[in-house]
């Protein structure tokens, strides 16, 4: 497990898609994100050998960790817990919305909801729900 600068991190558990999700998020957020490290499940570990045991990354200084859990133990994500991203530009909002909604599902919006010009709840192709505001 890789140390982060955060004492509190968002930890996301997947069933076989942790590495793909981590790579997607780091690439999507570009210069605002960085991968910190990956550890893979070995032959002596529980779980599917070669899948992600732990992945650590940051988006805008916020620490995230991901892992793959055995399918029988993994629970689905719920939109009751979301990741909120405050976009500085409308173009950023539109780019993130397009990426998250591609293969995902839009729960709400985008709509104007004062004090924000655009708000949306969108679940990405990995099942993680994001709230985007601009």
JOPE-V915702 format. One record per pair of residues at least 24 apart in sequence whose ideal C-beta (glycine too) atoms are under 10 Angstrom apart, sorted by the first residue. I is the first residue (numbers start at 1). J is the second residue. D is the distance in whole Angstrom. If there is no record, write none. Layout:
[[I & J & D] [I & J & D]]
This chain:
[[1 & 37 & 8] [1 & 39 & 7] [1 & 53 & 8] [1 & 54 & 5] [1 & 55 & 10] [1 & 56 & 7] [1 & 65 & 8] [1 & 67 & 9] [2 & 35 & 9] [2 & 36 & 5] [2 & 37 & 4] [2 & 38 & 8] [2 & 39 & 8] [2 & 54 & 7] [2 & 55 & 8] [2 & 56 & 4] [2 & 57 & 9] [2 & 63 & 10] [2 & 65 & 8] [3 & 36 & 8] [3 & 37 & 9] [3 & 56 & 8] [3 & 63 & 10] [4 & 36 & 6] [4 & 37 & 10] [4 & 56 & 6] [4 & 57 & 9] [4 & 58 & 7] [4 & 61 & 10] [4 & 62 & 9] [4 & 63 & 4] [4 & 64 & 9] [4 & 65 & 8] [5 & 36 & 10] [5 & 58 & 8] [5 & 61 & 8] [5 & 63 & 7] [6 & 56 & 10] [6 & 58 & 8] [6 & 61 & 8] [6 & 62 & 7] [6 & 63 & 4] [6 & 64 & 9] [6 & 65 & 10] [7 & 63 & 9] [8 & 62 & 9] [8 & 63 & 7] [9 & 56 & 8] [9 & 57 & 10] [9 & 58 & 9] [9 & 62 & 8] [9 & 63 & 4] [9 & 64 & 6] [9 & 65 & 5] [10 & 59 & 9] [10 & 62 & 7] [10 & 63 & 7] [10 & 64 & 5] [10 & 65 & 7] [10 & 66 & 9] [10 & 81 & 9] [10 & 83 & 7] [10 & 128 & 10] [11 & 54 & 9] [11 & 56 & 10] [11 & 63 & 9] [11 & 64 & 8] [11 & 65 & 5] [11 & 66 & 8] [11 & 67 & 8] [12 & 55 & 9] [12 & 64 & 7] [12 & 65 & 7] [12 & 66 & 5] [12 & 67 & 8] [12 & 77 & 8] [12 & 81 & 10] [12 & 83 & 9] [12 & 126 & 8] [12 & 127 & 9] [12 & 128 & 6] [13 & 65 & 9] [13 & 66 & 8] [13 & 67 & 6] [13 & 68 & 8] [13 & 69 & 5] [13 & 73 & 9] [13 & 74 & 6] [13 & 75 & 7] [13 & 77 & 9] [14 & 51 & 9] [14 & 52 & 8] [14 & 55 & 10] [14 & 66 & 6] [14 & 67 & 7] [14 & 68 & 5] [14 & 69 & 7] [14 & 74 & 7] [14 & 77 & 9] [14 & 126 & 7] [14 & 127 & 8] [14 & 128 & 9] [15 & 47 & 10] [15 & 48 & 10] [15 & 51 & 9] [15 & 68 & 7] [15 & 69 & 6] [15 & 70 & 8] [15 & 71 & 5] [15 & 72 & 9] [15 & 73 & 8] [15 & 74 & 4] [15 & 75 & 9] [15 & 76 & 9] [15 & 127 & 9] [16 & 47 & 9] [16 & 48 & 7] [16 & 51 & 6] [16 & 52 & 9] [16 & 68 & 6] [16 & 69 & 9] [16 & 70 & 9] [16 & 71 & 7] [16 & 74 & 8] [17 & 51 & 9] [17 & 52 & 9] [17 & 66 & 9] [17 & 68 & 7] [17 & 74 & 10] [17 & 125 & 9] [17 & 126 & 5] [17 & 127 & 8] [18 & 51 & 7] [18 & 52 & 4] [18 & 53 & 9] [18 & 54 & 9] [18 & 55 & 6] [18 & 65 & 9] [18 & 66 & 4] [18 & 67 & 6] [18 & 68 & 4] [18 & 69 & 9] [18 & 126 & 9] [19 & 50 & 10] [19 & 51 & 7] [19 & 52 & 4] [19 & 55 & 6] [19 & 66 & 8] [19 & 67 & 10] [19 & 68 & 8] [20 & 52 & 9] [20 & 66 & 10] [20 & 125 & 9] [20 & 126 & 7] [21 & 52 & 9] [21 & 55 & 9] [21 & 57 & 10] [21 & 64 & 10] [21 & 66 & 6] [21 & 68 & 10] [21 & 124 & 8] [21 & 125 & 9] [21 & 126 & 4] [21 & 127 & 9] [21 & 128 & 7] [22 & 52 & 7] [22 & 55 & 4] [22 & 56 & 9] [22 & 57 & 6] [22 & 64 & 8] [22 & 65 & 9] [22 & 66 & 5] [22 & 67 & 10] [22 & 126 & 10] [23 & 55 & 9] [23 & 57 & 9] [24 & 99 & 8] [24 & 100 & 10] [24 & 124 & 8] [24 & 125 & 8] [24 & 126 & 7] [24 & 128 & 10] [25 & 55 & 10] [25 & 57 & 7] [25 & 59 & 7] [25 & 64 & 7] [25 & 66 & 9] [25 & 83 & 9] [25 & 99 & 10] [25 & 100 & 10] [25 & 124 & 9] [25 & 126 & 9] [25 & 128 & 9] [25 & 130 & 10] [26 & 55 & 9] [26 & 57 & 5] [26 & 58 & 9] [26 & 59 & 8] [26 & 64 & 9] [27 & 99 & 9] [28 & 59 & 9] [28 & 95 & 8] [28 & 96 & 7] [28 & 99 & 5] [28 & 100 & 8] [28 & 124 & 9] [29 & 57 & 9] [29 & 58 & 9] [29 & 59 & 5] [29 & 60 & 7] [29 & 85 & 9] [29 & 92 & 10] [29 & 96 & 8] [29 & 99 & 10] [30 & 95 & 10] [32 & 58 & 9] [32 & 59 & 6] [32 & 60 & 5] [32 & 61 & 9] [32 & 62 & 10] [32 & 85 & 10] [32 & 92 & 9] [33 & 57 & 6] [33 & 58 & 6] [33 & 59 & 5] [33 & 60 & 7] [33 & 61 & 10] [33 & 62 & 9] [33 & 64 & 9] [34 & 58 & 6] [34 & 59 & 9] [34 & 61 & 10] [36 & 63 & 8] [36 & 64 & 9] [36 & 65 & 9] [38 & 66 & 9] [39 & 67 & 9] [40 & 68 & 9] [41 & 67 & 9] [41 & 68 & 7] [41 & 70 & 10] [46 & 70 & 7] [46 & 73 & 9] [47 & 71 & 10] [47 & 73 & 9] [59 & 83 & 8] [59 & 85 & 8] [60 & 85 & 8] [60 & 86 & 9] [66 & 126 & 9] [66 & 128 & 10] [76 & 127 & 6] [77 & 123 & 8] [77 & 124 & 9] [77 & 126 & 8] [77 & 127 & 4] [77 & 128 & 6] [77 & 129 & 7] [78 & 123 & 10] [78 & 127 & 9] [78 & 129 & 8] [79 & 105 & 9] [79 & 107 & 6] [79 & 108 & 10] [79 & 121 & 7] [79 & 122 & 9] [79 & 123 & 6] [79 & 127 & 9] [79 & 128 & 9] [79 & 129 & 4] [79 & 130 & 10] [79 & 131 & 9] [80 & 129 & 8] [81 & 128 & 9] [81 & 129 & 7] [82 & 107 & 9] [82 & 121 & 7] [82 & 122 & 9] [82 & 123 & 9] [82 & 128 & 8] [82 & 129 & 4] [82 & 130 & 6] [82 & 131 & 5] [82 & 132 & 10] [83 & 124 & 10] [83 & 128 & 7] [83 & 129 & 7] [83 & 130 & 5] [83 & 131 & 7] [83 & 132 & 9] [84 & 121 & 10] [84 & 130 & 8] [84 & 131 & 5] [84 & 132 & 8] [84 & 133 & 7] [85 & 130 & 6] [85 & 131 & 7] [85 & 132 & 5] [85 & 133 & 7] [85 & 134 & 9] [86 & 116 & 9] [86 & 131 & 9] [86 & 132 & 8] [86 & 133 & 5] [86 & 134 & 8] [87 & 116 & 9] [87 & 117 & 10] [87 & 118 & 8] [87 & 132 & 6] [87 & 133 & 7] [87 & 134 & 4] [88 & 134 & 8] [89 & 134 & 7] [90 & 117 & 7] [90 & 118 & 7] [90 & 134 & 6] [91 & 134 & 9] [92 & 132 & 9] [92 & 134 & 7] [93 & 117 & 9] [93 & 118 & 5] [93 & 119 & 9] [93 & 120 & 8] [93 & 132 & 6] [93 & 133 & 8] [93 & 134 & 4] [94 & 118 & 8] [94 & 132 & 9] [94 & 134 & 9] [96 & 120 & 9] [96 & 122 & 9] [96 & 124 & 10] [96 & 130 & 7] [96 & 132 & 6] [96 & 134 & 10] [97 & 122 & 6] [97 & 130 & 9] [97 & 132 & 6] [97 & 134 & 9] [98 & 122 & 10] [99 & 124 & 8] [99 & 125 & 9] [99 & 130 & 10] [100 & 124 & 4] [100 & 125 & 8] [100 & 126 & 10] [100 & 128 & 9] [100 & 129 & 9] [100 & 130 & 5] [100 & 132 & 8] [101 & 125 & 9] [101 & 130 & 10] [104 & 128 & 9] [104 & 129 & 9] [104 & 130 & 9] [105 & 129 & 9] [107 & 131 & 9] [109 & 133 & 10] [110 & 134 & 9]]
